[in-house]
Structure formats: C-alpha cells, structure tokens
Amino acid sequence: MNNCWMNGELMPVSEAHVSVLDHGVLYGDGIFEGLRFYNRKIFRVDAHIKRLQCSAKAIALDLPYNLSQLKDAMEQLIENFEQSEGYLRLVVTRGKGKLGINPFNCETPSVFIIADSLDMVTAEARQKGITLKTAATRRLTPDGLDPKIKSLNYLNHIMARIEAHSAGADDALLLNAMGYVTEASVANVFIVSENILYTPKVSDGVLNGITRGAVIEAANNLGMECQETSLTLYDIYTADECFLTGTGAELMPVSAVDGRRYEDMDRPGFNALQQAFWDLVATDC
C-alpha cells in the first residue's frame, strides 16, 4: 500500500527519506498541516491549504506545488489508503542546504504527505475525559513567533507535554507571558459556563484552528452564544465544562484541570456541540 507522497511520487512510507542536510531536520525550518478525511473526502481542505500557503509566505518559503497539485496528491493517497477515514500530514521543508541557518543556501523545498490512522487517546479516555496540567513552559508570544504560522518547531509544546506527563496528566495547558490561557499542547481550548461557550482569542497567542472555527460555526448553528476572549485559570477552574479541539483530537472532553474536576459528567454543552460538529462533517464530506 502506498501511504506516502513525496516530491511527486507515491511510495511506501518506509522508502521515503529526507536528507540530513535538509533545513527542516537541522533547524525546524518548514511548515505543515494536519488534515482529516472522512468517507475519503478531506474536511475543509481549502481552509487547510490556504493556511499552508499563508504560513509559507510568512516565512518566505516558495511552495513548489500549487493548490490543485497538492489536492491531487492527497486524493491519490486517500484512494490508496485501506480505510475510508484517516489522517494526512502535509509537510514542506526548506530543503537540502549547507550547514548554517541561512535559508538562501537551500535548494528546492521538499514536500511530503503521509496518510495514516490517528488515535490520540483511547476510547475510554474519550468517554471519561482527559486531564490537563498547567505547564510552567509558556506559549511563545506572537512577537516572538506568530502562532498563525504552523512551523515544524514544536519544542515549546513538547516541553509542556513532558511536564504534563511527569505530573501524571494526559496533556498540558499553556499560558502566555501575561498569564492568560492559550491552548493545550496540540489543541485549542473551549469552556462552557452558564450555557455560554468561551475560547481564548487568537491575539493571546492561539493557533486559529480549523476545527476551532468549525466548533464556533457549530455553536452559531445551535444558537449558542460564543465569545472569543482572554481567559484566566480561574475561568478554566470554575467552568461547567471544558474540552479541546483539533484536527487530531477532533473534540475531546476534559475531566479535570490541575486536579479541579468538572462535576457535570453529562456534558450537555459538549455533547450538543459535538453532534453539531459531526453534522458539519457530514455536509462537507
């Protein structure tokens, strides 16, 4: 089964290789997108590709393939994938170059797409909800590295996840330099308080996730008020419900943050939003 597309060719993932001189390997110099497909159709593919194009432009990286070519490549992968649902990781590196950070010494950018299944947590964890631990590691500020750029450098989030793992939690909750809530290690954060949906605003250092946008749209479809605003840990601790969203996570309920448990295990807000989200998926795919 071909489960990797690399620089124009389909191949088994075991045969796909990147040079040790690639600046994506040496310096994290590159960008990526994670995409979900259902019924062999990619959810909100245009939004993902547009964000990839914007990330590329922001770091002065010339994409060697256009929108149509990238779509064709992903469709080839999905056609050859054994399951009708799965995950795609689209990566663009700066390409092979000389040692040293100068990106203008690099040759043609390298593009590869991996098709795979992705189960971030067990079915039991999805049912019970995951636990979060607030990390001492802070989210990089927009004036340091704008979160709208989906770069290959995730060391900041990896360090936060290490903290969470060491504390026995499933994931980390990151704050910004001002102490406001931003996101989990690889997912956006939502809370429900008194039937109002809240999520951190993008300017606080949050990736404007595709699934995040879909959930806000789902809330609008339900007639549920949604506010994008600065949130503190107090807001997280005292909320009625909390959940994460992301292409990988989809919608993930949270059972506790820093040992504060959410008592309403029925999760009426989450359940309604999850169903409305799946309605959007069904319409799109």
Secondary structure, DSSP 8 states (H G I E B T S, - for coil): ---EEETTEEE-GGG----TTBHHHHH--EEEEEEEEETTEETTHHHHHHHHHHHHHHTT---SS-HHHHHHHHHHHHHHSSSSSEEEEEEEE--B--SSS-GGG--S-EEEEEEE---SS-HHHHHH-EEEEE-SS----TTTS-TTS-BS--HHHHHHHHHHHHTT-SEEEEE-TTS-EEEESSSEEEEEETTEEEE--GGGT----HHHHHHHHHHHHHT--EEE----HHHHHH-SEEEEEETTTEEEEEEEETTEE-S-TT-HHHHHHHHHHHHHHHHH-
